[in-house]
Amino acid sequence: MKNRFSLSNYGTGWSANRRILVVAVVLASLLVLAGVTAYATGQGEQHRSSAGPAPSAPPGAAPPDASPAGPKGATGSVPRPPRTSDPVAFAKAAAEMLWSYDTRDTSHEQQLSGMEAWMTEESEYSDWASVSAQMPDPVLWSRMADQQQHATAVVAEAHYPAAFKQALAEEPSAITEAYIYVVTMTGKQRISWSKGGGGAEGRSVTLAVQCRPSQDCSLVAIAPRVAP
């Protein structure tokens, strides 16, 4: 099927003028965040991905403090962010949100609004451009809706990348500047469309999330790939 699009795709054209530096957070070499370029996939192929074990609690992370995402509302099928202070738990939920969509009951504007609700309100750290770039343009979204395209996702594995853990070990106090954590997820996205069409694709993404003490976590950016 043509015009099939995955919200989880992101390009490699990291633009220097779109990067935000969070040197004070951990290390400049680790948390240089970048904007990304969304792109569409043209043919309906079926891909396979292997599942991994559930992640263990990340070092230095606060325990989860509560509840699942709220009910659907004005943002269509986009879930609300979960109320948790656990960076890995939040990052897993954010990845599933980015990999899931339903054009049958969610407009382009609602999808963007729902995604933006996950973002940190601290503008000096927020890289909305890297997240909103996951969205197709309104015309492509409309074509997807014509085919009743929708997707669900499951995160199979999540962890702190080795580079982040090393940086945290070398300079533990650096995290207290903005409490930004880097988490890598892998999983599977299942895409369906009208007349029984469908397929599955493996997914991987690295997210930067902010989890200040006694506050719910929020999304900062889709981060560049770092050492596993």
VEXNUFI-873329 format. One record per residue (C-alpha): residue number from 1; x, y, z. Coordinates in Angstrom, 2 decimals. Example, Ala and Ser with C-alpha at 12.3 -4.5 7.8 and 13.67 -1.06 7.14 Angstrom:
     i         X         Y         Z
     1     12.30     -4.50      7.80
     2     13.67     -1.06      7.14
//
This chain:
     i         X         Y         Z
     1      0.00      0.00      0.00
     2      1.27      3.49     -0.82
     3      1.55      6.43      1.57
     4      2.03      4.26      4.63
     5      3.77      6.36      7.26
     6      5.38      5.51     10.57
     7      5.51      8.19     13.26
     8      8.57      6.52     14.72
     9     10.84      7.18     11.74
    10     13.45      9.85     12.13
    11     16.20     11.04      9.83
    12     19.89     11.41     10.26
    13     20.28     15.00      9.03
    14     21.06     16.55     12.36
    15     21.20     20.33     11.78
    16     23.60     22.33     13.92
    17     21.28     25.32     14.09
    18     18.50     23.13     15.55
    19     20.59     21.61     18.30
    20     20.15     22.57     21.90
    21     23.03     22.20     24.27
    22     22.46     20.80     27.68
    23     26.10     20.74     28.72
    24     25.21     21.55     32.30
    25     22.93     18.56     32.51
    26     25.39     15.70     32.15
    27     28.16     16.07     29.55
    28     28.27     18.08     26.35
    29     29.27     15.04     24.35
    30     26.28     13.08     25.63
    31     23.29     15.39     25.67
    32     23.67     17.41     22.50
    33     20.14     17.20     21.21
    34     19.20     17.69     17.60
    35     16.26     18.34     15.35
    36     15.29     15.58     12.99
    37     13.68     15.13      9.60
    38     10.52     13.06      9.33
    39     10.12     10.86      6.32
    40      7.44      8.55      4.95
    41      7.77      4.95      3.88
    42      6.19      4.14      0.56
    43      5.48      0.42      0.39
    44      3.65     -1.89      2.77
    45      6.34     -4.28      3.89
    46      6.30     -6.56      6.86
    47      9.29     -6.45      9.14
    48     10.22     -8.51     12.13
    49     11.84     -7.54     15.37
    50     12.89     -9.62     18.33
    51     11.60     -8.89     21.80
    52     13.96     -8.40     24.72
    53     13.62     -8.54     28.51
    54     11.87     -5.84     30.49
    55     14.24     -3.14     31.75
    56     15.50     -3.03     35.29
    57     15.29      0.13     37.36
    58     17.83      2.71     36.07
    59     20.64      3.85     38.36
    60     19.83      7.03     40.22
    61     16.20      7.07     39.10
    62     13.37      7.85     41.45
    63     10.67      5.21     41.92
    64      7.43      5.56     40.00
    65      4.92      7.57     41.95
    66      1.79      6.72     40.30
    67     -0.79      6.39     37.78
    68     -1.28      5.38     34.16
    69     -2.10      7.82     31.41
    70     -5.41      9.61     31.57
    71     -8.41      9.02     29.32
    72     -8.74     10.16     25.74
    73     -9.98     13.68     25.23
    74     -9.64     16.57     22.80
    75     -6.44     15.00     21.49
    76     -8.20     12.03     19.94
    77     -6.37      8.73     20.32
    78     -3.18     10.29     21.72
    79     -2.83      9.24     25.38
    80     -2.02     11.74     28.08
    81      1.44     11.47     29.67
    82      1.62      9.15     32.68
    83      2.14     10.63     36.11
    84      5.44      9.10     37.12
    85      8.87     10.20     38.31
    86     10.62      7.12     36.86
    87     12.61      8.12     33.74
    88     12.55      4.67     32.15
    89      8.83      4.13     32.78
    90      8.05      7.53     31.28
    91     10.36      7.02     28.29
    92      8.70      3.66     27.52
    93      5.28      5.29     27.56
    94      6.54      8.16     25.39
    95      7.99      5.76     22.81
    96      4.72      3.86     22.61
    97      2.90      7.18     22.16
    98      5.22      8.22     19.32
    99      4.85      4.84     17.60
   100      1.03      4.77     17.88
   101     -1.65      6.74     16.05
   102     -5.17      6.39     14.69
   103     -6.23      8.50     11.74
   104     -9.78      7.16     12.07
   105    -10.60      9.31     15.08
   106     -7.70     11.76     15.37
   107     -7.04     14.81     13.21
   108     -3.59     16.08     12.29
   109     -4.05     18.98     14.70
   110     -5.18     16.67     17.52
   111     -2.17     14.41     17.02
   112      0.24     17.32     17.27
   113     -1.56     18.74     20.29
   114     -1.50     15.37     22.02
   115      2.22     14.94     21.40
   116      3.02     18.46     22.62
   117      1.28     17.75     25.94
   118      4.15     15.36     26.76
   119      6.82     18.06     26.42
   120      8.65     19.78     29.26
   121      7.49     23.32     29.98
   122     11.11     24.44     30.48
   123     11.75     26.11     27.14
   124     15.53     26.18     27.56
   125     15.58     22.39     27.33
   126     12.54     21.56     25.20
   127     13.28     20.50     21.62
   128      9.76     20.34     20.19
   129     11.14     20.41     16.65
   130     12.71     16.96     17.06
   131      9.40     15.51     18.26
   132      6.99     17.29     15.90
   133      9.19     16.22     12.98
   134      7.81     12.70     13.53
   135      4.48     13.84     12.08
   136      3.59     13.66      8.38
   137      2.27     16.82      6.79
   138     -1.50     17.44      6.77
   139     -1.92     16.22      3.19
   140     -0.25     12.87      3.88
   141     -2.21     12.53      7.13
   142     -5.40     13.04      5.14
   143     -4.40     10.30      2.70
   144     -3.64      8.00      5.62
   145     -7.09      8.78      7.03
   146     -8.66      7.87      3.69
   147     -7.16      4.41      4.18
   148     -8.17      4.33      7.87
   149     -4.54      3.79      8.82
   150     -3.76      3.21     12.48
   151     -0.89      1.77     14.50
   152     -0.23      0.29     17.92
   153      3.12     -0.31     19.56
   154      4.79     -2.22     22.36
   155      8.19     -1.43     23.89
   156     10.09     -4.69     24.42
   157     13.20     -3.29     26.09
   158     14.43     -0.01     27.57
   159     17.70      0.98     29.16
   160     20.12      3.76     29.95
   161     22.82      3.83     27.23
   162     26.32      2.93     28.41
   163     27.60      6.44     27.66
   164     24.96      7.99     29.89
   165     25.69      5.61     32.77
   166     29.41      6.28     32.45
   167     28.90     10.04     32.41
   168     26.63      9.81     35.45
   169     29.21      7.74     37.32
   170     32.00     10.17     36.50
   171     30.06     13.28     37.49
   172     27.01     12.33     39.60
   173     26.15     15.90     40.57
   174     25.76     17.04     36.95
   175     22.32     15.46     36.70
   176     20.98     17.84     39.35
   177     21.22     20.83     36.99
   178     18.15     19.86     34.97
   179     17.49     16.17     35.80
   180     17.55     15.10     32.16
   181     17.95     11.38     31.54
   182     18.71      9.55     28.29
   183     16.85      6.29     27.61
   184     16.95      3.97     24.59
   185     13.95      1.80     23.68
   186     13.38     -0.98     21.18
   187     10.02     -2.50     20.31
   188      7.52     -3.30     17.60
   189      4.91     -1.25     15.78
   190      1.88     -2.88     14.15
   191      0.24     -0.90     11.35
   192     -3.20     -1.62      9.91
   193     -5.32     -0.05      7.19
   194     -8.56     -0.63      5.34
   195     -9.46     -3.88      3.57
   196     -7.38     -5.96      5.95
   197     -4.01     -4.43      5.15
   198     -1.31     -4.51      7.79
   199      2.27     -5.17      8.78
   200      4.76     -5.00     11.64
   201      8.03     -3.14     11.95
   202     10.82     -3.13     14.51
   203     11.43      0.23     16.16
   204     14.24      1.88     18.12
   205     14.47      5.37     19.58
   206     16.54      7.28     22.13
   207     14.69      9.89     24.16
   208     15.78     12.60     26.56
   209     13.32     12.95     29.43
   210     13.23     15.34     32.37
   211     12.32     14.00     35.81
   212     12.86     16.57     38.52
   213     12.42     15.38     42.12
   214      8.79     15.43     43.30
   215      7.58     16.24     39.79
   216      6.14     14.16     36.99
   217      8.48     13.38     34.12
   218      8.18     15.10     30.75
   219      9.68     14.69     27.30
   220     12.66     16.84     26.28
   221     13.66     15.58     22.83
   222     14.36     12.73     20.52
   223     18.09     12.38     21.07
   224     20.86     11.35     18.70
   225     22.00      7.75     18.88
   226     24.48      7.10     21.65
   227     26.57      4.08     22.63
   228     24.32      1.22     23.69
//
